[in-house]
Amino acid sequence: MQKGHCFGLLGPKGVGKTTAIEIMRGIIKVSNG
């Protein structure tokens, strides 16, 4: 993505949206799966 662009991540509650974003941002490391 280029600077200034944005995206959305939609889905039902509890499927890992926040976790996916944290992994993409490098906040947390992938441990498995």
Rosetta constraint file for C-alpha pairs under 8 A:
AtomPair CA 1 CA 5 HARMONIC 6.48 0.50
AtomPair CA 1 CA 6 HARMONIC 7.97 0.50
AtomPair CA 9 CA 17 HARMONIC 6.64 0.50
AtomPair CA 10 CA 17 HARMONIC 7.49 0.50
AtomPair CA 11 CA 15 HARMONIC 7.04 0.50
AtomPair CA 11 CA 17 HARMONIC 7.25 0.50
AtomPair CA 16 CA 20 HARMONIC 6.01 0.50
AtomPair CA 17 CA 21 HARMONIC 6.38 0.50
AtomPair CA 18 CA 22 HARMONIC 6.17 0.50
AtomPair CA 19 CA 23 HARMONIC 6.17 0.50
AtomPair CA 20 CA 24 HARMONIC 6.24 0.50
AtomPair CA 21 CA 25 HARMONIC 6.12 0.50
AtomPair CA 22 CA 26 HARMONIC 6.11 0.50
AtomPair CA 22 CA 27 HARMONIC 5.06 0.50
AtomPair CA 22 CA 28 HARMONIC 5.88 0.50
AtomPair CA 23 CA 27 HARMONIC 5.97 0.50
AtomPair CA 23 CA 28 HARMONIC 5.27 0.50
AtomPair CA 23 CA 29 HARMONIC 6.14 0.50
AtomPair CA 23 CA 30 HARMONIC 6.78 0.50
